[in-house]
Amino acid sequence: MEGRDKGSDAKGFGISTVREKRESFRTEIRRDKINELLTQKRIKGVTSSPDKESLHYENLSVEERSSLIEEQAKKFVYAQETKDRDGLCRALSTMREVVSATIPPLVEPLISTGIMTKVLPLLNFDLVNETLVQEEASWLVLNVLSSESKYIEDLVDAGVITTLVELLRSPHIKVVGHALWSLANITGDLPAFRDMVLEFPNFMERLIEKFNDFPKLPLEIQRILLWISSNLSRKPFPSFEALFELLPFLAELIPQVEDEEAAVDLFQAIINMTSEDEQVEEVMKLGVASDVVDTLKRDSEKVVAFALRLLANLTSGDDNLTQEILDIGLLEHLERLLSHPGVRVRQNALWTLSNILAGDEAQIEAVISTKLLALVDQQMLHGEEEVQGETLFCFINILINPSPEQLRFLLSQFKIVEKILTFLERGNKRQKAQALLGIERLLEKGVIEGQRNPYAEYVEAIGGRKLL
């Protein structure tokens, strides 16, 4: 996310972004870590079925499972030719169970039979009354779509998106769930597939229909709706306009969704949709700030970490918007969460705090008047490596807009230069670059034509020159 110049003390730094969003240094690393928690494609396995026990196909060799798939494909064809509905369901069920017995699913033998060209037509909306057949057929398709991109591309080329979007109108909730899950797997694969789904006629209309019914839907469907929202909004980001209709529904759900998995996907979707300042403004207009801050009271470490990550975005824009969040009592939560046992919680709390410290003098003073700086110091000394790295951004951002009195406090009592120099001496390559930026900011504040720079003298007096 790009920052914006506030036209303050920073104008002499030769940098265009004063509120540090750290795109080049940090966003890619962040999203990699987030993706460890969020699987973009998911398989619905055998044991997800409430009325069947796993037949333990996972204990068979690949050759044995491949042979079973081929055998069941022949039974499927025979059942279709003889109009044996029960036989059709049995063949579909067995193929699905064998394919999904392991992760990744065993898709190659299934595709090799050519059977998918006969399975896909079973998903046509005009067969919607064939409930059991469509349940099994859509489940098999779902698991094929959880596999490699080449197999997803085959089904996309065969028109599966059209079929799945139409199935969202089905009166049968399991079929709707499988269609949503399949579309989530498609959107979680290649960005090109994601864009095809987003641009498909009636898709967004069908999705919003489901969000309108959200409170009445089973938890599994609620989870899928929020997961597909996070996939639709993931990087490379689609146009904000393509997703704008979803925002009010997502914002309304923040205080309602208590399930951890669903809440994580909900926050991830809104995080993705607040990658630019203009988007932050639109989201803040929906009145989400209070609900997001309230989420910090929850017991789930993951949910709190993602709520903080969203707050990092929401505090990265205009100072007035940041103040709205501070007025709700965010700083008190940050004080508590900087002692949280969860690494990502403390990491994201520091990220949020660093954005607040890039604000105006009043916002800096609000932080100084709490225990937050002492807690940041503790995390620099004793926190995990990734947490320690976050403290550096607090140190360099507070040097953007401090008043002269605040700067004197930071230098004489908080010893901020010494803390930054620690990263210059011991930090990694990225941290050293950021530490240099912090020292540059300080030195620029002391530039007065024809006079010695008092901050340059200070840095030199504490032995900083040798590290520069």
PEPEFEN-V259095 format. One record per residue. N is the residue number from 0. SS is DSSP state (helix for helix, strand for strand, loop for the rest). Layout:
n->N ss->SS
n->N ss->SS
This chain:
n->0 ss->loop
n->1 ss->loop
n->2 ss->loop
n->3 ss->loop
n->4 ss->loop
n->5 ss->loop
n->6 ss->loop
n->7 ss->loop
n->8 ss->helix
n->9 ss->helix
n->10 ss->helix
n->11 ss->helix
n->12 ss->helix
n->13 ss->loop
n->14 ss->loop
n->15 ss->loop
n->16 ss->loop
n->17 ss->loop
n->18 ss->loop
n->19 ss->loop
n->20 ss->loop
n->21 ss->loop
n->22 ss->helix
n->23 ss->helix
n->24 ss->helix
n->25 ss->helix
n->26 ss->helix
n->27 ss->helix
n->28 ss->helix
n->29 ss->helix
n->30 ss->helix
n->31 ss->helix
n->32 ss->helix
n->33 ss->helix
n->34 ss->helix
n->35 ss->helix
n->36 ss->helix
n->37 ss->loop
n->38 ss->loop
n->39 ss->loop
n->40 ss->loop
n->41 ss->loop
n->42 ss->loop
n->43 ss->loop
n->44 ss->loop
n->45 ss->helix
n->46 ss->helix
n->47 ss->helix
n->48 ss->loop
n->49 ss->loop
n->50 ss->loop
n->51 ss->loop
n->52 ss->loop
n->53 ss->loop
n->54 ss->loop
n->55 ss->loop
n->56 ss->helix
n->57 ss->helix
n->58 ss->helix
n->59 ss->loop
n->60 ss->loop
n->61 ss->helix
n->62 ss->helix
n->63 ss->helix
n->64 ss->helix
n->65 ss->helix
n->66 ss->helix
n->67 ss->helix
n->68 ss->helix
n->69 ss->helix
n->70 ss->helix
n->71 ss->helix
n->72 ss->helix
n->73 ss->helix
n->74 ss->helix
n->75 ss->helix
n->76 ss->helix
n->77 ss->helix
n->78 ss->helix
n->79 ss->helix
n->80 ss->helix
n->81 ss->loop
n->82 ss->loop
n->83 ss->loop
n->84 ss->helix
n->85 ss->helix
n->86 ss->helix
n->87 ss->helix
n->88 ss->helix
n->89 ss->helix
n->90 ss->helix
n->91 ss->helix
n->92 ss->helix
n->93 ss->helix
n->94 ss->helix
n->95 ss->helix
n->96 ss->helix
n->97 ss->helix
n->98 ss->helix
n->99 ss->loop
n->100 ss->loop
n->101 ss->loop
n->102 ss->loop
n->103 ss->loop
n->104 ss->loop
n->105 ss->loop
n->106 ss->loop
n->107 ss->helix
n->108 ss->helix
n->109 ss->helix
n->110 ss->helix
n->111 ss->helix
n->112 ss->loop
n->113 ss->loop
n->114 ss->loop
n->115 ss->helix
n->116 ss->helix
n->117 ss->helix
n->118 ss->helix
n->119 ss->helix
n->120 ss->helix
n->121 ss->helix
n->122 ss->helix
n->123 ss->loop
n->124 ss->helix
n->125 ss->helix
n->126 ss->helix
n->127 ss->loop
n->128 ss->loop
n->129 ss->loop
n->130 ss->helix
n->131 ss->helix
n->132 ss->helix
n->133 ss->helix
n->134 ss->helix
n->135 ss->helix
n->136 ss->helix
n->137 ss->helix
n->138 ss->helix
n->139 ss->helix
n->140 ss->helix
n->141 ss->helix
n->142 ss->helix
n->143 ss->helix
n->144 ss->loop
n->145 ss->loop
n->146 ss->loop
n->147 ss->loop
n->148 ss->helix
n->149 ss->helix
n->150 ss->helix
n->151 ss->helix
n->152 ss->helix
n->153 ss->helix
n->154 ss->helix
n->155 ss->helix
n->156 ss->helix
n->157 ss->loop
n->158 ss->loop
n->159 ss->helix
n->160 ss->helix
n->161 ss->helix
n->162 ss->helix
n->163 ss->helix
n->164 ss->helix
n->165 ss->helix
n->166 ss->helix
n->167 ss->loop
n->168 ss->loop
n->169 ss->loop
n->170 ss->loop
n->171 ss->loop
n->172 ss->helix
n->173 ss->helix
n->174 ss->helix
n->175 ss->helix
n->176 ss->helix
n->177 ss->helix
n->178 ss->helix
n->179 ss->helix
n->180 ss->helix
n->181 ss->helix
n->182 ss->helix
n->183 ss->helix
n->184 ss->helix
n->185 ss->helix
n->186 ss->helix
n->187 ss->loop
n->188 ss->loop
n->189 ss->loop
n->190 ss->helix
n->191 ss->helix
n->192 ss->helix
n->193 ss->helix
n->194 ss->helix
n->195 ss->helix
n->196 ss->helix
n->197 ss->helix
n->198 ss->helix
n->199 ss->loop
n->200 ss->loop
n->201 ss->loop
n->202 ss->helix
n->203 ss->helix
n->204 ss->helix
n->205 ss->helix
n->206 ss->helix
n->207 ss->helix
n->208 ss->helix
n->209 ss->helix
n->210 ss->helix
n->211 ss->helix
n->212 ss->loop
n->213 ss->helix
n->214 ss->helix
n->215 ss->helix
n->216 ss->loop
n->217 ss->loop
n->218 ss->helix
n->219 ss->helix
n->220 ss->helix
n->221 ss->helix
n->222 ss->helix
n->223 ss->helix
n->224 ss->helix
n->225 ss->helix
n->226 ss->helix
n->227 ss->helix
n->228 ss->helix
n->229 ss->helix
n->230 ss->helix
n->231 ss->helix
n->232 ss->loop
n->233 ss->loop
n->234 ss->loop
n->235 ss->loop
n->236 ss->loop
n->237 ss->loop
n->238 ss->loop
n->239 ss->helix
n->240 ss->helix
n->241 ss->helix
n->242 ss->helix
n->243 ss->helix
n->244 ss->helix
n->245 ss->helix
n->246 ss->helix
n->247 ss->helix
n->248 ss->helix
n->249 ss->helix
n->250 ss->helix
n->251 ss->helix
n->252 ss->helix
n->253 ss->loop
n->254 ss->loop
n->255 ss->loop
n->256 ss->loop
n->257 ss->loop
n->258 ss->loop
n->259 ss->helix
n->260 ss->helix
n->261 ss->helix
n->262 ss->helix
n->263 ss->helix
n->264 ss->helix
n->265 ss->helix
n->266 ss->helix
n->267 ss->helix
n->268 ss->helix
n->269 ss->helix
n->270 ss->helix
n->271 ss->helix
n->272 ss->loop
n->273 ss->loop
n->274 ss->loop
n->275 ss->loop
n->276 ss->helix
n->277 ss->helix
n->278 ss->helix
n->279 ss->helix
n->280 ss->helix
n->281 ss->helix
n->282 ss->helix
n->283 ss->helix
n->284 ss->helix
n->285 ss->loop
n->286 ss->loop
n->287 ss->loop
n->288 ss->helix
n->289 ss->helix
n->290 ss->helix
n->291 ss->helix
n->292 ss->helix
n->293 ss->helix
n->294 ss->helix
n->295 ss->loop
n->296 ss->loop
n->297 ss->loop
n->298 ss->loop
n->299 ss->loop
n->300 ss->helix
n->301 ss->helix
n->302 ss->helix
n->303 ss->helix
n->304 ss->helix
n->305 ss->helix
n->306 ss->helix
n->307 ss->helix
n->308 ss->helix
n->309 ss->helix
n->310 ss->helix
n->311 ss->helix
n->312 ss->helix
n->313 ss->helix
n->314 ss->loop
n->315 ss->loop
n->316 ss->loop
n->317 ss->loop
n->318 ss->helix
n->319 ss->helix
n->320 ss->helix
n->321 ss->helix
n->322 ss->helix
n->323 ss->helix
n->324 ss->helix
n->325 ss->helix
n->326 ss->helix
n->327 ss->loop
n->328 ss->loop
n->329 ss->helix
n->330 ss->helix
n->331 ss->helix
n->332 ss->helix
n->333 ss->helix
n->334 ss->helix
n->335 ss->helix
n->336 ss->helix
n->337 ss->loop
n->338 ss->loop
n->339 ss->loop
n->340 ss->loop
n->341 ss->loop
n->342 ss->helix
n->343 ss->helix
n->344 ss->helix
n->345 ss->helix
n->346 ss->helix
n->347 ss->helix
n->348 ss->helix
n->349 ss->helix
n->350 ss->helix
n->351 ss->helix
n->352 ss->helix
n->353 ss->helix
n->354 ss->helix
n->355 ss->helix
n->356 ss->helix
n->357 ss->loop
n->358 ss->loop
n->359 ss->loop
n->360 ss->helix
n->361 ss->helix
n->362 ss->helix
n->363 ss->helix
n->364 ss->helix
n->365 ss->helix
n->366 ss->helix
n->367 ss->helix
n->368 ss->loop
n->369 ss->loop
n->370 ss->loop
n->371 ss->helix
n->372 ss->helix
n->373 ss->helix
n->374 ss->helix
n->375 ss->helix
n->376 ss->helix
n->377 ss->helix
n->378 ss->helix
n->379 ss->helix
n->380 ss->helix
n->381 ss->helix
n->382 ss->loop
n->383 ss->loop
n->384 ss->helix
n->385 ss->helix
n->386 ss->helix
n->387 ss->helix
n->388 ss->helix
n->389 ss->helix
n->390 ss->helix
n->391 ss->helix
n->392 ss->helix
n->393 ss->helix
n->394 ss->helix
n->395 ss->helix
n->396 ss->helix
n->397 ss->loop
n->398 ss->loop
n->399 ss->loop
n->400 ss->loop
n->401 ss->loop
n->402 ss->loop
n->403 ss->helix
n->404 ss->helix
n->405 ss->helix
n->406 ss->helix
n->407 ss->helix
n->408 ss->helix
n->409 ss->helix
n->410 ss->helix
n->411 ss->helix
n->412 ss->loop
n->413 ss->loop
n->414 ss->loop
n->415 ss->helix
n->416 ss->helix
n->417 ss->helix
n->418 ss->helix
n->419 ss->helix
n->420 ss->helix
n->421 ss->helix
n->422 ss->helix
n->423 ss->helix
n->424 ss->helix
n->425 ss->helix
n->426 ss->loop
n->427 ss->loop
n->428 ss->helix
n->429 ss->helix
n->430 ss->helix
n->431 ss->helix
n->432 ss->helix
n->433 ss->helix
n->434 ss->helix
n->435 ss->helix
n->436 ss->helix
n->437 ss->helix
n->438 ss->helix
n->439 ss->helix
n->440 ss->helix
n->441 ss->helix
n->442 ss->helix
n->443 ss->helix
n->444 ss->helix
n->445 ss->loop
n->446 ss->loop
n->447 ss->loop
n->448 ss->loop
n->449 ss->loop
n->450 ss->loop
n->451 ss->loop
n->452 ss->loop
n->453 ss->helix
n->454 ss->helix
n->455 ss->helix
n->456 ss->helix
n->457 ss->helix
n->458 ss->helix
n->459 ss->helix
n->460 ss->helix
n->461 ss->loop
n->462 ss->loop
n->463 ss->loop
n->464 ss->helix
n->465 ss->helix
n->466 ss->helix
n->467 ss->loop
